[in-house]
């Protein structure tokens, strides 16, 4: 779980039917802001989430050696950074 630096949202990763889903929720009322599914091989260990300093992007990393950057304002995956030799923490 991670809290946005601007205090407006928080992010969490949940396992749903053997897949991981990233949820971003409003801090004030818990309403959904964004959600997205990770590929089935995404994590064999607990994934990591972190916000950018401006609270506009969420970085998600798992044991699949890929970093995914989500655009919160667009509500979608914006970058996939591959090529890491080990799990990204």
Secondary structure, 3 states (H helix, E strand, C coil): CEECCCCCEEEEEEEECCEEEEEEEECCCCCEEEEEECCCCCCCCCCEEEECCCCCEEEEECCCCCEEEEECCCCEEEEEECCCCCCCC
